[in-house]
Amino acid sequence: MFENINLSSFFRKSENKALFNEIIEKTKFLNEDNPSIRHRLWHYQSNQKNKPVCYCGNLVKWSEKMQNYRTYCSQKCKANSIEWKNKIEITNMKRYGVKSTLSNPDTKEKIKNSLMLKFGVDNPFSSLEIQNKIKNTNLLNYGYTNPSKSQKIKNKITETHLSKYGFGRASQSHISDYIWNILNSKKLLKEKYLESFSGNDLAKDLGISPWLLFKQLHKLNIDLKPCVQSKEEKKIIELIKSIGVENIVIQDKSILFPQEIDIYLPDYQIGFEINGIYWHSESKGKNKYYHRNKSKKAYENGVKLIHFTDIDINQNFNKVENKIKTLLKLNKKIYARKCIIKNVELKDEISFLNNYHFQNYVPSKICLGLYYENELVSVMSFGKSRYNKKYDWELLRFCSKNNINIVGGGSKLFKYFAKTTKAVNCISYCDLSRSFFGSFYSKLGFYQINTATPNYYYTKNYITLESRLKYQKHKLSKNLKDFNCNLTEWQNMSNNGWDRYWDCGNSVWAWAAKY
């Protein structure tokens, strides 16, 4: 009736005054919104005596453009509505053949290519630029690089959990009143703790996390029992004492509470983790990021954490000893300017790297050596980039002879390589289990481009570790007695009695020439 007429002219006519007053009277509940006459007419014609609401219960807004109410109160409600999701899925199925565009291989590839072009990585969170941007934003908004460290955020999380679950942490909602009585009683908790074999065993018996147990022990001032030392830990402690270090803290919990650092040297701010493969395997709860997260947490608290396995100590003790002496700067110093550079013969390269590098020899194109008084004291090897074809060269190995520290040796060898080969770029991978987040590479002029995910190794007897490359899924039918093509690599390996150990992964570094 009113669609195509001028309402102002229509209601100015005397014969329509009564209708106008009736509309105003019946829609007076809209007065606070200062509604247009079209808005009032919608309610009058549809006999709608209340303002429409969204499915969430909030009022929706009137749209003059549509001459109707919106369906949803916000974009968030629209995106979460079943109707809208179904509409998107139907459209995506028609256009791309999948319910979500992110499931489309072409879309995935396009996203990866865009990220590689813009940031040099295929995952935005692997980009240092984005990581730093996130940290700076968090610092600006919360005063911390990680918002979960903000007391305001902690309080907000606690309040939310209390309102939803009745507990400060959602993960504690399963804990009974009986267990809470024990945890909050110094007498009862101390009795239970002293009776148990270890804190982890008691936590398992009570059905709680070790973190919560040690938090309560700390809160109630209950002294912790000394842990049993492994023979490998004792061996490293004896080594450190023998080279003149006296200030040694065993099983320190003051820095990473409730976790501990096996051996901590406060004067050097260095910690050593002795990882028995059996106890640090995936089947014993040490998941993909366990070791890396522990190193990262230590680094954030000013401690450089080095990981050795019991296999390292039992089978390569000379390399472990040399690494510790190098870290503590107790090796004999030789200055690089007193050394000469020569190409290293293959047999000498193999022998040197197998004797002094943790990862042993790897085939290379170029191997350079520093010679001091005609003795090979340091080696650096290079090859074609193995994993990232954007780079021409890869720095594969660098190490020095035991008990010797070549001051400026790495820089001298790399500069010689760059000059003689006229290299344009180079990439390298830093083992985070045994390094300080790549400080060596910074001195060579490299810059970090990302951090790769932790690596895993397989073991069946917990005495040796085997490369995962040997057990890729397409090779398993030949390597395993019981193989099921419908299961994952890990499921097949686990079914055949194998376990795996995760390291800290690698930081990835790149160098570009400045010719």
Steps between C-alpha positions, in 0.01 A plus 500: 500500500776749595791367290505755216350812655645810662410449866554864601246621242265214577476566874472878457157450347224557753319175418815302601569677831302244701698212346828678575405550867395135525839385363686725746293371792546131415877538450581724795726224640743611223514864614839468673654387168386816318349281223414605146141473378602200286632331814168558678302384196687168497380427855150631428451292184654182642320546832838452671473646851856418611844569364647190326794321662795297373526128579742595780230710671637847416294759311567534127528837322260655249642564152357795309666372184328160519182644656517206738678370808836328471502125568795508741613741769869483399744358246612251765147358538463491123825305458401254776144440381416157358307655209796714393747211536276277289472771235881535485545122474248475215673785312846346555379157383366656178813705430787287635359155577584529872311633804785730607726692262794417728448132410560580135857401395522795258405745776754344738773527238405860423520593870839328536637677192378838626660441841828383344505807276421744780673347805722217369307231695193287427355548849450858626589406858842376384587851381721699737341820368152382602624353830660834589187688394288280729746551787501879450118510490481292818756726669296805404167351612600290801855596598629149418606323180267217605155619618458195725769652728282806566335491842194666349462218246568236766225647718261511205567133418448404865172695518373336180587152626342571838176619339485207255641209699523615862881460494787737432614266222269300275745208513443474879124446477541120530682523837284380790459675836691210660808568281475876560499436876831313463650768273410780741619323816873524569490198733305271265688604185841462666410149621385395152807655337751329733325164451512525119793395281499836319293813448391380155377170647301682769345734241394195298347334810305817586385547140653847467779658296857509640484879453210531748664266751833687504316832514323387819824360648664837437199692636497295824882522542549124478864413423549302181667160510829470311454308175701189420795585275573289194853375437517736200417800720767395750751466216434856378514640855838332556626641168393855590664471842821364344541809279484734798134606526386499863163678501273222371127477580344157456132466401428872529130594515539873570506604133248279319274402793344248518739360239864453590835547330711186551833684534518879532813717510393840644836668433462428127118507482517170313290191569540141381212260443593132504223333302479126547338381176269258684358762737501778240325304225153574367351195672608652834318827431781710348313635200613692193564835670602385851876552462475814286253667737725426795800656321292800397370553854856479638626748237223745593625474860861573403625139499654325199386138506695222326353152443708181499348153470630201694606364158718812444668449837549124471609488136651846427633619833802672341263720295290578809813589698626728223160670469488575873857635505423717196185641665691576819787652294756267655662378177842608377474814284655525155449815294377454143757748366771248593332228291501438126207378289522191280255274321453185710534160336196272519655239732613773742157668484320174583737417785494852649120542495432150632740566788393853596152586364185371677325434168808339340600521134260598223599507128607847383619687191757716677684436826734766638738451789704720733854371552710605798865398480405251223229339717132503399318672787166613352271403210209668318315317220253618236266339249205578279191598701319176589156615612444854373573552129478879533860484625805387302717391791459344843750521786496134606753454780736702717706376793844518658731244650443400863638734768567777245310825442589681177428868564351640179531164326143478373506853355833442325383177335163638390647821355749292303218279368287802396793673329634199308163364384337843449197353679179701472318342793525222755272324749577301816322322784588547867436209739306660788566206733867594532524868409405845626242579234755559224733770637783349289309573178442864591876548519533366144244749367207258480146598599233268636209431263295256709500217752430151371282258695679250728647187341432147617707183507385141534622250759407144585752413768561852646872447438518637145307766307417459131418770245134550414598514130559125507142446617296727275160347433571403139798293623324323788357206304860381448628586850217375724355153552154638578405786264154651445474753216191656664698602809745790538877457512502544880208258553677232295831553682329496840316177412837343423649589838681822407508817710621847406702782654451869413785751500473881511499546123709746299507873449544583131754764397575667167781713359495725194803654333544878505700539181 
